[in-house]
Amino acid sequence: MGKFLIIGLGNIGSEYSNTRHNIGFDVLDAFVSKHGGSFKTERLAEVAEVKFKGRVLVCIKPTTYMNLSGRAFKYYFDKEKVELSNTLTIVDDLALPLSKLRLRGSGSHAGHNGLKDIQAVLGTDCYPKLRFGIGNNYPKGLQVEFVLGKWSKEELPVVQAKIEKSIEAIENLVFIGLERTMNTINTWQVS
């Protein structure tokens, strides 16, 4: 039976709930709920274990805040003895339009503080990431407010469709592998 570690990045606290920066948490909440699991507070993270088609998926939402996500990643990576290729980190991405998702087996942090910390702790950028495009429709100088802001009413249907596609990406990753999943996810966009 294969084991996977799925990491959704975000910030703890109600003030961050349903913000663009917390989309990693939102995707994991939806995935775990779909598969009948529930999160428990454990060391450095909210943790849920889901079984899917003979695989075990340990899902974590770090409670270390975004900028220190590497501590939780490394702790559960070591604890669960998972191969780095059997991890998936779900993260918001300003460089992608709202309509897109991008899955890669490696790649730089691209200035994202959560990924930057994970890369520093792991000493590599060679781990799978699902980047959830949030667009960059904000006035100059207001990037932080945009990223930490809530989705607009007009964006919500697109966000919901992408959360469902992200759940499919997690399921496909563990069942058919990274390469085949990349082929379907990276060409898909909300119309």
Helices and strands as residue ranges (DSSP letters): E 3-8, G 14-16, G 20-22, H 23-34, E 40-42, E 45-52, E 55-62, G 66-68, H 69-80, G 84-86, E 87-93, E 101-104, H 113-122, E 129-133, H 143-147, H 156-176, H 178-185
